[in-house]
Amino acid sequence: MTEPIFTGTPQAAAPQPPVPQPAAPQPPAQEAAAPQQAGAQLAAGPQIGAPHAAAPQAAAPQPVGVPEAAAPQAGAPVPPAPSQELRAALAGVRAEVGKAVVGQDSAVTSLLIALLCHGHVLLEGVPGVAKTLLVRSLAAALSLDTKRVQFTPDLMPGDVTGSLIYDAKTSQFSFRPGPVFTNLMLADEINRTPPKTQASLLEAMEERQVSVDGEPRMLPDPFVVIATQNPVEYEGTYPLPEAQLDRFLLKLVLNLPEREQEVEVLARHAAGFDPRDLRGAGLRPVADADVLARARAEVGRVQVSREVLGYAVDVCRATRFSPSLSLGVSPRGATALLRTSRAWAWLSGRSFVTPDDVKALAHPTLRHRIQLRAEAELEGVTAESVLDAVLASVPVPR
C-alpha cells in the first residue's frame, strides 16, 4: 500500500524563506492582529482526509518535500518503516467510531495519539456534541474497559480512587476499587468538583497508581483520563489549576457540527440509531490493548533530528517571551510536543519527524499550557492567535 492510511495537512502557514537561526527566539509581534479565521483553520486536532504534501517513503535517504534537517542523514541507519498492519488496525478504529459519531474524525485521531503517547486529554465543548459517545465508541472499537464519573461539588476523593470497606463477616477491611481502575476514564465536567477531588486524579494521571491507606495500587494499562468541561457556563465551577492542566497531553475543542453533518445525525436517529446500543449500530472491536502496545513501541523508534528538536524547543521558548502571556510553555510542554509529533509522524507513515509534524500538533498540545495577560484578553488576543504568531515567527529548519 503506497498511500498513507492517515494523512493530514499542517495547520501552520506557508513555508518560510530560509532564514539564519537566531541565538534566541524573537518575541512574536502583532498578536492582537492575528488572522481572524484562525478558529476556522484550527480544528480540535490534526486534520485528516486532505492529501499530505509531505508523505515520503521512509526508506528514501532524502525524501522529496521534506527538509534535509528532518530526513535521516546519509550513512546513518535507516529506521524501519511503520507497520502497515498496525496503522490499518488504527484506521479501522476510526472507521468504527464513525458509525456512531459524525464529524469528529480529527478528535478520534487525537485520542489515538494520546493513547500512543500514554497521555491524557481535556475535551472542551458545549453540551450535546457527543463527548461521552465519542469515548464509549472508542473504547468499544479498541476492546477497552471504560467508566464514566460525573464530577459534582459533593464528590469525594474516595469516590474516584476507591476506599477501604469494613467487612463484618471477616472483621477486616477490604479495598473496593473506584472507577479510576479502568482503561478509559471519562471525567465528565471535571471543573464542577472541588480542588480536593480534582487533586485525587493527579497521582493517577502522573504515576498511574493510587495510594489508599499508604499502599500504592497500580492502574491497568493502558490508562487514559479523558476529562470534559463546559466552556460557556462557569457559575459554580472550580477552574483547573495550571499544575493539573499541564498533566493533560492534549486539549481538544469540539465544535458544533456543520449543517450536512447535523442532517446526517438526524437521519441516523430517524433510522433507529440508539446511542446506548453501540453493538446495534454495527460497531465492533477491531483492535485491542496489544495492538496499542505494539504501535506504541514503534512510535518510540521514530527518529527526531537535532534540528527538529531545536525547532520544537524554539517554539516553546518563544511563548515565554510573548508580551501577551503571563505564563509560557514549560519544559514538560516541550517534551509533550515531541511525543505527539512522533506519534503523528508514525500515523502519517514516516519513521522520522518533520517540522510540519511539530506545527500540526502545536495547537492541541500547547493551547492549555499558556496563560494570557488580562490586558491581552481585553484586546481580543486568544491562545490560538498567540500560537499562530509564534509559529510564524520561529524560523523553520531546512
QUICORZI-V610936 format. One record per helix or strand of 3 or more residues. SS is the DSSP state (alpha for helix, beta for strand). FROM is the first residue (numbers start at 1). TO is the last residue. Records with the same first field share a line. If there is no record, write none. Layout:
SS->FROM-TO / FROM-TO
//
This chain:
alpha->31-33 / 38-41 / 84-97 / 105-116 / 131-141 / 157-161 / 190-192 / 195-207 / 242-245 / 259-270 / 289-299 / 306-320 / 331-347 / 355-366 / 374-378 / 383-393
beta->121-124 / 146-150 / 162-167 / 172-177 / 184-188 / 209-212 / 215-218 / 224-229 / 250-253 / 325-327
//
